[in-house]
Amino acid sequence: MNTQTHLKPKDTFEVHGYCLLNGEDTRVLNLLYQPIIGGNALMLYHNLLSNVSVFKKPTAHFVLQDIINNGLQELYQSRIKLEAIGLLKTYVRKKDEGYHYIYLLANVLPPHIFLADDVLSLLLLDRVGEQRFQLLVDMFQPDQPDLSNYSDITNKYTDTFQLSSERLIPSNKLIEQTNQIMKQMPTSVKPTLESETFDWEFFVDNLSGLNIDQTFLTNEFKPLVYTIHGLYGINELEMVSHVKYCLDYVTNKIDVTEFKRHIYKKYHQAKSTALNVKNNQVTPLTLKEQDQAIERHKNDLKHQGFSPEEIAVITSCERIAPLIFLKAIKEQKNGFVAQNERWTIENLKAQSNLPDEVINMLIHYSLVVLNNPSLNQNMVNTIANNWAQNKVFKASEALKQVKNFKQESTKKATSKNYRRNYSTKPTRKETLPDWATDDSRKETPLSGEELSLLEQQLKKFNQGGESS
C-alpha cells in the first residue's frame, strides 16, 4: 500500500525497538549510511531512536514534523529511505478516520558487514566516489596483527566454566522462554531488493549457455544486479554483456569485485564524458538549479512552437528509461508489455544507437498517436532507421519528425481522394461500418487528464531519493 497518498499530519504512530547506539554505531551511521540515505533520513532515525520511550504511546505525525522541522513529504521520503536501507520497518492499519502506524527500529550493521555486502558497498561507492570509498575502507579495516610466529593458547570455555546438569535441567524452560523473547528483538538487517522493471528470467535465459551456478545467481548475485539496474538503468542485455566481461570461462564464476569496478568505471566515465566535466569532477546541481534548468528547457521548447501537451510528452521522454516508459503507457491503456515488444526495444537500443528519449518518442508515436495496441517490429525498425540516418538524436527533433509523418500522410490522403473524385471511371460505393471510417481511425494523443495520470505512473517507476 502506498502510504504517501494518505499520510496526514493527524495520523498517529508509535515507535518500538531496542537499539542502543555506541560510538562505533554512530560513526557507521554518519560515515557509511548517511551518504546513501541523506541527512534528513539520518536525523529522522536519530529522533525516533532518542524518543522511543515517548513515542511508545500513539503520537500525531505533526509532533514529529515539529521535532525534525520537516514537511510531510520530506518526512515520508526520509522514512522510505530508512526502510529501504534496512533501518526501519513500517506497519499500518486503518483507524477511525485516519491511519495508525507502527515504526519498528532496526540496529545498525557492523562496518565489516556493511562494506562486505555487495549492494551496500556499491551504493556507497556510487555516492562518494572511489577515493573517498577507499578512505572509508581503510578507516574501518579490521586490525589484523601478524600471527605467523605465534601459537594459539586461548583457553576453551569448557575448561574454565563448569555447569551442573542438575542445576541446568530445571532452568531449561526459563532459558527457552528467554531465547524466544530475545529472538523477537530487532536485529541488523540488509536491504532486500526487488525490481518491477528488470526481467530476471529473461536475463538468466541469456546466461544459460555460460554454465554459471544457478544458486549463486539467485541468492548472491541477484540483489547486486537489481542495485546496478536501479542505479544506472542498465537493461537485461547490457547486463549480460557486463557479466561476460567479468566471467572466468575456466571456472564459470563471475568475479564480483571486478564486475562492480567495471560497472562503476564504465558508468561514471560515460557520465563524465557526456557532461564534459574537466578532471573527472562532477558538480551536482542544487534542487533550485535543477528546477531553473527544467523551466529554461520548457521555455525553449515553447519558443520552438511546441504546445504544453507536446512539451509534457517531450520532457517525459527525456528522463524515463524506454522499458519503464513502455510499461507505463501500456498500463495507461490497460495492456501489458509482451515479450516480443521487450525484445524489440532491447534490440533497438543495442543496434540503433538512438538515445533513450528518441526511442521513447517512437514508442509514444506507435502506441499513443497511432493508437496501435502493440509495437510492430518492422514499423519500429523502419522509423528508427530513418531517424538514425537523419541524425535525430533528441525527443524534440523526433516529435518534429512525427509531425512531418502526419503532414505527409494527410497530403497523400488528400491527393488520393482528389484523384478518386475526379476519375471518369464509374465506381461502386461501399457502405463501411463506423469502425472502418477515417473518423474512427484518427490519431488519439493523450488528453490532459491522461497525461497527468501517465506522469504519476512514470514518477512511481522512476522515483528516486534526495541523494540520488
Beta strands, then each sheet from edge to edge (+ up, - down):
strand 1: 12-16
strand 2: 59-60
strand 3: 88-95
strand 4: 98-105
strand 5: 247-248
strand 6: 253-254
sheet 1: 2+ 1- 4- 3+
sheet 2: 5+ 6-
end
